[in-house]
Amino acid sequence: MRRWAMLLMAAACARAETAAFRVSSDLVLVNATVRDAAGRPVTGLTQDRFQLFEGRRSQRIAFFTEEETPVSLMLVADVSRSMRGKLDVCARAAADLVRTVLPGDEFALVTFAGRPRLEVAWTEDGAVVTAALSRAQAAGTTAMFDALLLGAQYVRHARNARRVVLVVSDGGDNHSRYGRREARRRLEESGLELYGVGLEESPLLEDLCEHAAGRYVTVDDTSKLPDAISRISREIRSRYVLGYRPARLDGAGRFHRVEVQVAVPHGFERVSVSWRQRWREPE
């Protein structure tokens, strides 16, 4: 079962507000996505369907909502030599992605070949992102890890609490300064959600997505890329937020492991739930 989600320490942002709710600073928020057997988001579930654990200890759910909130979405696009003939499709898929927006959404673009480059800073105009991507020329080697870490660093300056990085690539990494272990550690600690679309099988990217609150999808034909990105867009918009108060917060930077369980609702054969499996206290 693939797991993704995002844990936000309310202490890191003083407070979080959702509709009429105000969350105090000692509340840990766990973002979770529920999917049916076909991988489609399941919406409309009530709190009694969920159980939340820290370690092996059941936690009282002190906050629960199903919400749509503004997203800061960074697209990280592979423009290396192997992407020749594929970038036009990527640009069209990106146009579909940024067309469906909520008020307050913002977008940015990082491209990478032998080195990563911030092409578009945060903007509410998604057309700027797609225009920049449509001008890209495929050439050079592939520094995917470096690009993801640049994205993780820059996403700290996003204005929305919900921060998503979507990487589109057709391979692995052959030119980064940083290795997989370092990239995975930094992404896992960043608080962002990492999604990946692979135009070829990429175990490296799949591993990173699973450890950084995201999900990885492979397409066997570039013509299927727009549909894959559309499905990811729907997932980004469909989430539950559960909050609990941990027994101890000592500010020591230690990790807490959490688990979310969902009772199968009536009419479904089975469901799966994804969430970030651990969070780290701010030091």
N, C-alpha and C positions, 0 to 999 in steps of 0.2 A: 504494500500500500504506500503510495507516494504521499508525503506529508509536506505541507507548506503552511506558513502563516507568519505572523509577525508579532513579537512581544514588545510592547512599549512600556518602559518604566515611567509612570506619571511623575516620579521625582525628577526625571531628566528634563521635563518640560513644565514643571511647576504645577500645572493642572491641565486636564483635557476636558473638553466640553463636547457633548454629543446631543444635539437637539436640546431638550429641556433638562438634560442631566449635567451635573457638575461632579467631576471625579476628584476626590481628595488625593493628596500627594503620596499617601501610603498604599495606593491601590495599583496592582499590577494588571495591565490590560493584555489579554490574550486574543489575538485575531485568528479566526478559524474559518476555513472553507469546507463545506460539505458537498460531496458529489454523489451522483447516483451511479449505477453500474456502467452506464455509458460515458461517464466522465462529465456529465452536465451538472452545473450548480443546482443545489437543492435549497430552495428558499421557503420562508414561511414557518420555520420550525420555532417552537416555543422553548422557554428556558428549561422546563422539566425534562426535555429530551437529552440534555447535556449533563455530563459529569466532568469535574475538573480535579486533577490531582497534582500535588507537588511531591516529588519522590513517590512514595507509596501511600501518602496520606491524603485522604479526600479533603477538598477545600469547599467551603461554602461560597457559592456564586453570589457575590455582593452587587454585581452590576451585569446587565445583559441587554444587548440590543442587536438588531439587524439593521445595518445602515448603509447608505451611500454617502461617502464624503469626498471632498476634492482630493485629487492625487497629484503628486509630483512625479512625473514619468520621464525617465531618461532612457532614450534608445541608444544602444551601443551596437554599432553596425560594422561588420567585417567588410573591409574594402581591399583585402589582399588579392594577390594574383589569381588565386583559385576562384574568386567571385566574379570573374569575367563572364558576362552574359547573364548574370543573375541580379545585378543591382537595380535594373529597371523594375523588376518584379518586387524587389524589396521596397523601393520607393512607393510603388502603388499600394502595397500592403500597409506601409506606414501612414499613407494618406487616409486609408480607411480607419486606422487605429486612432488617429488624432481628430477625426471628424466627429466621433461620438464623445462629447465632453460634458462635464458638469461645470457650473460656475465655480471659478477658483482653481480649476485644473491648470497645470503648467507643464511645459515640456522642455527637454534639452536633448542635444545630440552629441555623442562621442563616436568618432570613426577610428578604425585602427587597421594598420598593415604592420610595417616594421616597428612603428611606435604609435601610441594613441594620440589623438588630437581632439580637443574640445572645439567642435564646429559651431554649435549654437548654445548660447547661455540660456538660462531659464526665461521662458517666454510663454504667454498665453496663446500666442498665434502658432498653432501647430503647422500651418502652411509653410512657415519659415523652416521648420525641421525637414519637411518632405522636399522642399525646393533645394536645400543644401545637400540632401542625400542624392537627389536626382543628378546633381552636378559631379558626384564623386567618380573617380576613375580607379578601376581595380588594378593594383600593382603592388609588388613587394611581398615580404614575408608576413608572418602572423604573430602578433604579440597580444593575445587575448587576455592573459592574466593581467598584464600591465594596464590594459584598457579598462578592465573591470575595477581595478583598484583606483584608477583615476576617476571613474564614475562614482565609486563609493566615497571618495574624498570630496568630490564636488557636490554630491547629493546632500552633504551636511548643510549646505547653504540653501536648501530648498525651504520653501515657506510652509508647506503642508506637512502634517504629522505622518501621513501615509506616503511612503516613498518607495517607488518601484523602479527597478532597472530591468529592461528587456534587451537581451543580447541576441542578435541574429548572426549565425556563422555557419560555415560548411566544413569546419575541421577543428583541429586541436590547436596547439600552441608550439611554435618553433623559434620564437625570438624574444621572449619576455625576460626581463631582469629577475622577476619574481617567479617562484615555483608554485606548484599547486597547493602545497601545504600552507604556505604563507598567504596565498590568495584566499584559501578557504577560511583560515582563521580570521582574517580581517573582514571578510564579507559576513561571516557569521556574527561578528561582534558589532557590525555597523548598524543593525536595526532596519536595514532595507529588505525588500522582497525581491529576489532575483528569479526572473523567468528566462528561459532559453528556448529558442527555436533553432534546431539543427537541420541544415539541408543535407547533411550526411550524419550517420551515427557518430556521436561525440561523447564517449564515456567521461571525459574530463569535464565537459560542460554539465552533463547530467549530475555528476557528483557535486559540483559547486551549487547547482540549484537546490539539491536536496538538503544541503547543509546551510543554505542561506535563505531559508523561508520561501522557497519558490517551487517551480515545477518546470520540467523539461519536456518538450515535444519534438519529435522527429518527423519530417516530411520527406517522402521518397521522390517528390517531383516539385519543382519550383512553382508549378501552377497551383499547388495546394497550400502555398505559403499564406496567401490572404485569409483562407479559411482558418488556418492554425492560429494566426494572430487575432482574428476575430473571436475565436473561442477563448483565448487568453484574456482578451479585453473584457469579455463577459465575466470571467472569473475574478478579475481585478475589481469589478463592480459588485460582486456578491460575497459578502462576508458577514460573520457574526463576531461580536466583541463580547468577551466574558471577562469579568474583573473579580479578583480575589485579594484579600489582605494576608500577606505572608506572616508567619509567626515571628520571624526575626529578620530585621534589616540592620546590619551593622556597618554598612558602607565599606566593606573590606574588599570589594571587587570580586566576590565569590560568585560562582554560577549556581543557578537553581534549575532543576530539571522538572518540566511539567508534562502532563498528559491530558488530552481531551478525548472523551468517549461520547458517542452519540447512539441513542437507542434508535433502531430502524423504524422509521415512521410507517404508518399504514399505507399500503399501496406500493411499497418499494421492496424489491427483492433483497437488496443490500445497499448500504451507503458506505462511503469512506470519508474520513475527516483529516484535514491537513492543518498543521500549526507549527510554529517554531518551538522546538523541543526544549530549549533552555534559554535563559536570559541571565544577564550579568548585572550585579549591583554596581551603581556608579561609585567610584572611590572618593 
